[in-house]
Amino acid sequence: MIESPTTYYAPTEPATADFEDLPTGSIDGIIALGGGSCIDTAKLAAVVLAHGGRPADYLGVDRVPGPIAPLVAIPTTSGTGSQATQTAVVTHDGVKRGVSDERLRPDVALVDPELTYGLPRAVTARSGFDAFVHALESLLARDYRWVDPRPITYQGANPVSRALAWRALTLVHGSLERAVFDGRNRDARRAMSLGSHLAGMAFSASGLGAVHALASTLGGLTDRPHGACLAASIRPGLYYNLPVRREQYAAIAGALGVGTDPFSLLEECDRLRETIGLPGSFTEFDLSEEDVDAIVENTLLQERRLATNPREVTADLREVLVDPELTG
């Protein structure tokens, strides 16, 4: 006899305290139908249901002791690419942290752009900007030859991840605005679904960097949506890396047709963010210079992401965060 499925509604931004009401009996598997937070929640539920304990027990890298419950991921947004990655992000003690293990990669991913047609404009903007930053940071990540080996597959940019990231970046950059303002545009929605999935494949090999580390800190402090946090973090994060990525910024700007110098890339990121209605400063999150030390401290905890940032991230990040032209 086939029992009726149990429905579990994932929180918008999952925290380690959100897993108290999981079913206690045996299960056949989990189907995650929703956005990145839903898929991340399903990954952690699949771990807890298979091995017991609490999500906080598995924070970090390579902490899952064995196979998890069978997992099918069906994204309804074009953002995190979680259906293609080995990581689940969860807030713990006010800090966004990751559970990263190859066993978390879903068994099956069903990516259908038609499932995104009805997304509200704001969700399309936030999730799509996440895909944009995934592709950009993956492309700019530290070269794999200069990343110390570690259990997680975030091993730095390599020829394969760069190819995936570049294709993802061109798809998302060329379609995000159309998807936001004409949500039933088939070509734009298809490009966003493919671009976000390829971006997830890219960064799950290369890793990310300071922009995502800052955004995770903002999310943990304010509980605001991840895409909005990325929008407020992209300019200071990219500016911090400017001294070691001038040529790459100029090359990307030229290839996207938005300019010929490094600052053209920063200006295009600002233009895209502003056009689709996302925040551009930390002050829009009710944060001020008094919060900078906490932001720096929590950002430096993001070792999973900072190891592949092109520039070593230290406490001198504070100099960027107190610049009003960069953080508002």
C-alpha positions in Angstrom: 0.0 0.0 0.0 1.4 3.4 -1.0 1.1 6.0 1.7 0.3 9.6 0.9 3.3 11.9 0.7 4.1 14.2 3.6 4.4 17.8 2.7 7.0 20.0 4.5 7.1 23.7 3.8 10.6 25.1 3.8 11.4 28.4 5.3 12.4 31.3 3.1 15.9 31.4 4.7 16.5 28.1 6.5 18.1 28.0 9.9 19.4 25.1 11.9 16.4 25.5 14.3 13.9 24.8 11.5 14.1 21.0 11.4 12.1 20.0 14.5 9.0 18.8 12.7 10.5 16.3 10.2 8.7 13.0 9.9 10.2 10.3 12.3 9.3 7.2 10.3 11.1 5.6 7.4 10.7 7.4 4.0 11.3 6.4 0.4 12.8 9.7 -0.6 12.4 13.4 -0.8 11.2 15.6 -3.7 12.3 19.3 -3.4 10.0 21.5 -5.4 10.8 25.2 -5.0 13.7 27.6 -4.9 17.1 27.4 -3.5 16.1 27.6 0.1 13.6 24.7 -0.5 16.3 22.5 -2.1 18.8 23.4 0.6 16.3 22.5 3.3 15.6 19.2 1.5 19.3 18.4 1.4 19.6 18.9 5.1 16.4 17.0 5.8 17.7 14.1 3.7 20.9 14.0 5.9 19.0 14.2 9.2 16.5 11.5 8.2 19.3 9.2 7.1 21.8 9.8 10.0 19.9 11.5 12.8 21.1 14.4 14.9 20.6 18.0 13.9 21.7 20.1 10.9 24.3 21.9 13.1 26.1 18.5 13.6 27.0 18.5 9.9 28.2 22.1 9.4 31.4 22.3 7.5 33.0 20.1 4.9 32.9 16.4 4.4 30.9 15.8 7.6 28.1 13.5 6.2 29.0 9.9 7.3 27.2 8.0 4.5 24.5 8.1 1.8 21.5 10.4 2.4 17.8 9.8 1.7 17.1 9.7 -2.1 16.6 13.3 -3.3 15.0 14.7 -6.5 15.4 18.5 -7.0 12.9 20.4 -9.1 13.8 24.2 -9.1 11.0 26.7 -9.6 13.4 29.7 -9.7 16.5 30.4 -11.7 18.9 31.3 -9.0 21.0 29.3 -6.7 21.6 26.3 -8.9 21.3 24.2 -5.7 20.0 21.3 -7.8 23.5 21.0 -9.3 25.7 21.5 -6.2 26.9 19.7 -3.2 26.2 22.4 -0.6 23.2 23.5 1.6 23.3 26.9 3.2 21.7 27.4 6.6 21.8 30.1 9.3 23.4 29.0 12.6 23.8 31.4 15.5 23.2 34.4 13.3 25.8 33.4 10.7 25.0 31.8 7.3 27.0 28.6 7.1 27.3 25.7 4.7 27.0 21.9 4.9 29.2 20.7 2.0 29.6 17.1 1.0 29.4 15.3 -2.3 26.6 13.2 -0.9 24.4 16.2 -0.8 24.3 16.5 -4.6 20.7 15.5 -5.7 20.3 12.2 -7.4 18.1 13.8 -10.1 17.6 17.4 -11.1 14.6 18.3 -13.3 15.0 21.8 -14.6 12.0 23.0 -16.5 11.8 26.8 -17.3 8.0 26.6 -17.5 7.9 26.2 -13.8 9.4 29.7 -13.5 6.8 31.6 -15.6 4.6 32.6 -12.7 7.4 33.9 -10.5 6.8 37.4 -9.1 9.0 40.1 -10.5 10.9 40.6 -7.2 11.7 36.9 -6.8 12.9 36.7 -10.5 15.2 39.6 -9.8 16.7 38.3 -6.6 17.2 34.8 -7.7 18.4 35.8 -11.1 21.0 38.1 -9.6 22.3 35.2 -7.5 22.9 33.2 -10.7 24.6 36.3 -12.2 27.0 36.5 -9.3 27.6 32.8 -9.2 28.8 32.9 -12.8 30.9 36.0 -12.3 32.6 34.9 -9.1 33.2 31.4 -10.5 34.9 33.0 -13.6 37.0 35.3 -11.4 37.9 32.7 -8.7 41.5 31.9 -7.7 43.2 29.6 -10.2 43.1 25.9 -9.1 46.9 25.8 -9.1 47.0 28.2 -6.2 44.3 26.6 -4.0 45.4 24.1 -1.3 43.7 20.7 -1.7 40.7 20.2 0.6 37.8 17.8 0.9 35.3 20.0 -0.8 35.4 20.2 -4.6 35.6 24.0 -4.5 39.1 23.8 -5.9 39.5 27.0 -7.8 38.9 28.1 -11.4 39.9 25.6 -14.0 39.4 25.3 -17.8 36.1 23.4 -17.4 34.6 25.7 -14.7 35.6 28.8 -16.7 33.8 27.5 -19.8 30.7 26.7 -17.8 30.9 30.1 -15.9 31.3 32.1 -19.1 28.4 30.4 -20.9 26.3 31.0 -17.7 27.3 34.6 -17.4 26.4 35.4 -21.0 23.1 33.6 -20.7 22.1 35.4 -17.5 23.4 38.8 -18.4 21.6 38.7 -21.7 18.2 37.5 -20.3 17.8 38.6 -16.7 16.2 42.0 -17.4 13.8 40.5 -20.0 12.8 37.7 -17.5 12.1 40.3 -14.8 10.0 42.6 -16.9 8.4 40.0 -19.2 8.1 36.9 -17.0 6.4 34.9 -19.7 9.1 35.4 -22.3 10.0 31.9 -23.2 13.5 32.6 -24.5 14.4 34.7 -21.5 13.1 32.1 -19.0 14.8 29.2 -20.8 18.1 31.1 -20.8 17.8 31.9 -17.1 17.0 28.3 -16.2 20.0 27.0 -18.3 22.3 29.8 -17.1 21.6 29.3 -13.4 22.1 25.5 -13.7 25.4 26.0 -15.5 26.5 28.5 -13.0 25.7 26.0 -10.2 27.9 23.4 -12.0 30.6 26.0 -12.5 30.9 27.2 -8.9 30.5 23.8 -7.4 33.9 23.1 -9.0 35.6 26.5 -8.7 34.2 27.9 -5.5 33.1 31.6 -5.0 34.5 34.6 -3.3 34.2 37.7 -1.2 30.9 38.9 -2.7 29.1 35.7 -1.5 30.9 35.8 1.8 29.7 39.3 2.5 26.2 38.5 1.3 26.1 35.5 3.6 27.1 37.7 6.5 24.4 40.3 5.7 21.8 37.5 5.4 22.8 36.1 8.8 22.6 39.5 10.4 19.4 40.8 8.8 17.5 37.7 7.6 17.0 39.4 4.2 16.8 37.4 1.0 20.1 36.2 -0.4 19.7 37.9 -3.8 19.2 41.3 -2.1 22.2 40.7 0.1 24.3 39.9 -3.0 23.1 43.1 -4.7 24.3 45.2 -1.7 27.6 43.3 -1.5 28.7 43.1 -5.1 30.3 46.5 -5.4 32.5 46.3 -2.2 33.3 42.7 -2.9 34.4 43.4 -6.5 36.2 46.5 -5.5 38.2 44.6 -2.8 39.4 42.2 -5.5 40.2 44.9 -8.1 43.9 45.1 -7.3 44.4 41.5 -8.5 41.7 41.3 -11.2 42.0 44.5 -13.2 42.8 42.8 -16.5 40.0 40.2 -16.0 37.4 42.9 -15.2 38.3 44.8 -18.3 38.2 41.6 -20.5 34.8 40.6 -19.1 33.4 44.1 -19.6 34.7 44.1 -23.2 33.2 40.7 -23.9 29.8 41.7 -22.5 30.0 44.9 -24.6 29.7 47.3 -21.7 33.1 49.0 -21.8 36.9 48.5 -22.0 38.3 49.2 -18.6 38.0 47.5 -15.2 35.5 50.0 -13.8 33.1 49.3 -16.6 32.3 45.9 -15.1 31.5 47.5 -11.7 29.3 50.1 -13.4 27.5 47.4 -15.4 26.8 45.4 -12.2 25.4 48.6 -10.6 23.3 49.3 -13.7 21.9 45.8 -13.8 21.2 45.8 -10.0 19.5 49.1 -10.1 17.4 48.3 -13.2 15.9 45.3 -11.7 15.2 47.0 -8.4 17.6 45.5 -6.0 19.3 47.4 -3.0 22.7 48.9 -3.6 24.0 49.7 -0.1 24.3 48.3 3.4 22.4 51.3 4.7 19.3 50.0 3.0 19.5 47.0 5.5 19.5 49.4 8.4 23.2 48.8 9.0 25.8 51.5 9.7 29.5 52.0 10.3 28.9 50.7 13.8 28.1 47.3 12.3 31.2 47.1 10.2 33.3 45.2 12.8 30.6 42.5 13.1 30.3 42.3 9.4 34.1 41.8 9.0 34.3 39.2 11.8 31.4 37.1 10.4 32.7 37.4 6.8 36.1 36.1 7.9 34.3 33.0 9.2 33.3 32.1 5.6 36.4 30.0 5.0 34.6 27.8 2.5 34.1 30.8 0.2 37.2 32.8 1.0 39.7 30.1 0.1 38.9 30.6 -3.6 38.6 34.4 -3.5 41.3 35.8 -5.9 42.7 38.0 -3.2 43.4 36.9 0.4 40.7 38.3 2.6 41.9 39.8 5.9 40.6 42.4 8.3 41.6 45.1 5.8 38.2 44.4 4.2 37.1 47.0 6.8 38.7 49.8 4.7 36.3 49.0 1.8 33.2 48.7 4.0 33.6 52.1 5.6 33.9 53.8 2.2 30.5 55.5 1.6 30.9 55.3 -2.1 31.0 51.5 -2.0 28.5 50.6 0.8 26.3 53.7 1.1 
